[in-house]
Amino acid sequence: EKWPRGDEKTWKDAIRGVASDTPTITKSIVNHVQTSLARQPHNLDDLGAYQASALSVRDNLIVNWNETQLHYTRKAPKRAYYLSLEFLMGRTLDNALLNLGLKNKYNDSITGLGFNLEDLIDKERDAALGNGGLGRLAACYLDSSASQELPVWGYGLRYKYGIFQQLIAPDGQQLEAPDPWLDNQNPWELPRLDVTYEVRFYGHAERTENGRAIWSGGQEVLAVAYDVMIPGYDTKNTNNLRLWESKPKRGFDLNSFNAGNYEQAVESSNSAAAITAVLYPNDHTTFGKELRLKQQYFWTAASLADIMRRFKNMEKPISEFPDYVAIQLNDTHPTLAIPELMRVLLDDEELSWAEAWQITTNTFFFTNHTVLPKWPIPLMEQLLPRHMQIIYDIVTVEKQFPGDRDRLARMSIIEEGIPKQVRMANLACIGSRKVNGVAELHSELVRTTIMKDFVEHYGVSKFGNVTNGITPRRWLDQCNPGLSTLITESLKIPKAAWLKDLYKLEGLLPFAEKADFQKRWAAVKLSNKRRLAHYVETTLGVSVNTAAMFDVQIKRLHEYKRQSLNILGVIHRYLLLKTLTPAQRKKVVPKVVFFAGKAAPGYFIAKLIIRLIVNVARVLNSDPDTKEYLTVFFLPDYSVSLAEILIPASDISQHISTAGTEASGTSNMKFCLNGGLLVGTVDGANIEIAEEVGESNVFFFGHLTPAVEDLRYQHLYHPVPVEQKSPALAAVLNEVSAGRFGDGGVYEPLLNTIRQHDYYLLTDDFDSYIRALDMVDEAYQDRTEWIKKSIRTTAKMGKFSSDRAIQDYAQEYWNIESTKLENGTA
Ligand code: TH1
């Protein structure tokens, strides 16, 4: 390659700084190449060019960030804090460029320097500090908070290793490797080595007087702040996500060091660093692991100390804390913040119990995303002795619930048993101002089942719903620029107008009837399918038929999400294809089925489902009779970035959880926003999507939530063999057993979950699932009608903007207001 890449004069002018017409951005990038990276232009590779560009973009963010924080400090509005153990941010460069409105300018400069912006964007590693929907929701909410100029900060942990990297062995098994996302340096974070707090574990809590106690001894660990800048879209407001890293308090434990015990000293320093070493890769389930509880306390204690310090800087009476601070608990994971705030108010601020409890219960808000984790009391007592005292005090002082003994037992924070356990959801509910679920159906289930007794006690107004949302900046403008451009041109309003008020997409409805628009709409979809095909070709080395229907299911591997139903349906379709003559096959809609998703490393059945998918793919993709009509791909290492390629390319996506098990789902919204149709069960946010787009544009199937309990009961006490319930499914299971997709014996444990208790109702839903897929085929045959459905679907997605969700939280929960940074306010 010649020196320099790109235009020699551009580089030389920028380096010398002589030419007055060198764009500022070019100068800034070149300056970072020379000074921050200490590299020469002549050997700069894509990674270096990415880093220099990122540092240059970051300079813009830092200025806005600083001004925003100063503005918030001066205005002193009430602030909201979003406590989440997961923030699944994905990549930042492209998003920052779009939010800053600088993408075209950077594109020009980077091109001038001989690089391709899209290639540089591809060099960034995902920040994958989350498992799935819950973590990505937190990331969308940060984008919407900043975009609406709301004073909201996120608080989380800076894991050294995010969600593991998934590899697929030739036999189809999932393998896990660490995700060293920080290895290349992370330009998007600012270490705040001066912002630190000490966090204590273990030791003794001695009650003194007036309900106070002294907690001492044990282990002390330091929390160090790292700040991630969160740019709003089309505004200067830039919010903050503060992530904590753990480190030993003095580098080494000096006592053991002096006593000549070097090894023990190093060990204790390791144990401090271990707290934020790795994200727990379990979606939904994390059973009594001590380190997980340590993470939860470490993070809530540091965050609360930081929030308290910021509040105290305002010099307001402590009783006004809830007038300036709202704290949202993202699921039960940060519930320890409740006893921790009580501890600070009682032991440090020396308030009475009543005052402390009044403040606490007016500060917290609790979002429930699922069913109920617990912690064993012996572990809690050892690790957090003072908090256990406070929890017992809450039980005795606060909650003298009336009613019979069963009801009291259900509502108690303490669950009897061996060992006794702390029910985090009950504690979160009792200690919060309001509780919400994440979709209408889910919030109704919260009110009528898991929190029924609390609804009767506190009244229903404490229990609300905020249906989840997604940010249209990342999930349309960024991931689908072709569609974004088409929409803007057609609506004849500025892009920012509809991206900030997604209901404006309704303006697309009349275009659904216009042949020319339909053509352009279809052309965008096709080019997105080609982009995905190109990705598959370069990563898996196989070609993909872009004329086929693209059918996508991408989410964590879970029995309740029923990827098993999908793959068994694929086998059914395959068996059917095999019975057809070549002439008959030609009438079938060709289909490519994509799967992606990670299984928790210890979740045996979920890993078996992956193995089955991979082996079905192997057989189908090489069958000359059928491969033109049906192929299957399992794309390894699902991530936010991969979702950004898959979602815009989908014709249909699958959201097929057993009714009543998926609290909301959020990818369903992303697919529909990008004009993909949906096949799904009557569950989570699918229901509200259908309400918006009309049932004729959604392919529903399966039993409804109220039937699920009864069916499970029947499975246990009046089982009917699969052969009778669904001969089609029985035939599929037999083929798998017989070894058509590799050693059948391997799959027996999976097949037995279906043959035996079938907790997730595959045998009940299989036939109606197949019928729904037939309807999908039928609808797809009439391509014009399909495109109309696709356009109408996008047009009706306004409700699912995370801007709407955040407005709801801001008004109905946090009581905070927009605090806009005007040009030159700071
Ligand atoms: C998910 C829910 O399963 C999903 O339906 C919902 O759309 C999403 O949250 C956002 O609300 C959950 N993820 C987790 C992860 C953990 C624990 C509980 C849940 S619920 C670790």
Residues whose N, C-alpha, C, O or C-beta is under 5 A from the ligand:
A	BS01	TH1	G133 L134 L137 N282 D283 H284 H369 T370 V438 E662 A663 S664 G665 T666
